[in-house]
């Protein structure tokens, strides 16, 4: 054959065990007459296509066409087909592929797949995912049993029905011949390599992910750092618009919280506490989301999807200088107003101290302004939002802000009412605006001189230009309003002199009376005449006068108590009342204070009329006028108190004590 002498001997026994045992010789060796020798002068080649027409056609169109024929792989067809004949034949040419296969996870299986398991024999093409799924599925029990150690979290059989099923084959992600276990570093689906594997198709997304904090954690060897498949699933990846996707708007929050709230390792790595993360659930966004509204802000809306970065990163969506734009994706009009405000201008200039959305509203636990414990609720905005900046000595010094504005507001009726618990009285935002805060020199500002009447009129109907003439942030301390400073100083001085003098005088009086009482009881014999004199009573006030005094007494203490409640809302007993009665207590306090004020003014006017319209009243007025004798009586009384005189001085109808009162 081809110039070489070959043996034409065929072992009948072995031939009977071959694939062609049922055929006669001449069925393949056409043109030979076994009864004549020589059989033929010209030997015709065996034509396998006579029987294997389809296989031959496939071979002629395959990558092997022109290079191989039937005998290249099948060899001596008169002999039984050896075990693994296909593998052994393929290896003779495909040495590198075989080497890769022998180092793969498939080589560790007893009944490992052959070349033709994945490649159709005659076309030499890959069968694709169907070949893989013939083993890697939950159907064949014998295969599943042998693959126990390679158990998968998902059912690969569902892969063909998923988003990648139409465009990808298993080998696109797992490799072809050199397939490794997932936990092997050489595997393209090892967590460290997975992003690069996905990068073959999703290069733009992977580029973003590789800069993210998740990628940093992955590079640092953090075990629970998320990879593509953690969020998008492995074989069951579907489009995020599908309700079943872990990253759909319906399930994304649950996916993120499974790490950032429920993973101890992730919690330890984060700078924020779990309660901070959990705050989203009770926020205005979270509550609406869990009620079924998927249009509200979820994790990726604020933090980004693949490019989630720490807030300190200048490119982060939650970086202080980017937050307004991030929030503006939903709150467009508010963001525009804020960006035009004095705060927005300061932030654009790079001032880190300038407030942005989260400084006022919070971060995860954002609450409506109508919720009592929201920082922007009417009762909290002055203290919790504006105060920390506008009451800061450091910021006032740094930016030249008025230092007394916050304290003067706190001491004003508005500030005191807010501290007491009122939610209707004016707070900072009532006058200065919310997001549209502008300097008072700006004609668009709500506190510009041309707009003040309208601003005040929102609470005080009918307010006009004259209503707004008075100063608002006025301090009664040195450096504030001079008149108020003098009034405050004189008032305090009078209190010190009056109360101080009263304490000294009454202490001496008490000591003297105690001494006299002891002397009278234990040392001095009291005569019957003197005892009767002591028991005698004089009516100093008529019924009319007593009623006047009762009303004055009642209204005075009512004013003191209700005024103290306003001026010192943090006193322990006031706090107890606020906790017990809430805002209705403030309303009641205001009503009682006004009633008492009207009562005191009324009884005072009546008393003035009584003094000058009645004979008895005018007598009271004359007797109450100060005289030179009052000063002399004071000196005599001091001598008596201090023991320099034994006799107590006699007074007129009203002594210096009543007149001083």
JOZI-V204107 format. One record per helix or strand of 3 or more residues. SS is the DSSP state (h for helix, s for strand). FROM is the first residue (numbers start at 0). TO is the last residue. If there is no record, write none. Layout:
# JOZI-V204107
ss=<SS,SS>
from=<FROM,FROM>
to=<TO,TO>
This chain:
# JOZI-V204107
ss=<h,h,h,h,h,h,h,h,h,h,h,h,h,h,h,h,h,h,h,h,h,h,h,h,h,h,h,h,h,h,h,h,h,h,h,h,h,h,h,h,h,h>
from=<11,24,47,52,69,84,94,104,114,128,140,147,155,169,190,202,212,227,251,263,273,283,298,322,331,341,356,380,392,404,412,427,451,465,481,527,542,571,582,614,627,655>
to=<14,27,49,60,73,90,101,107,117,132,145,149,160,173,198,208,218,231,259,268,281,289,302,327,338,347,360,389,398,410,419,431,456,467,521,534,566,580,612,623,641,659>
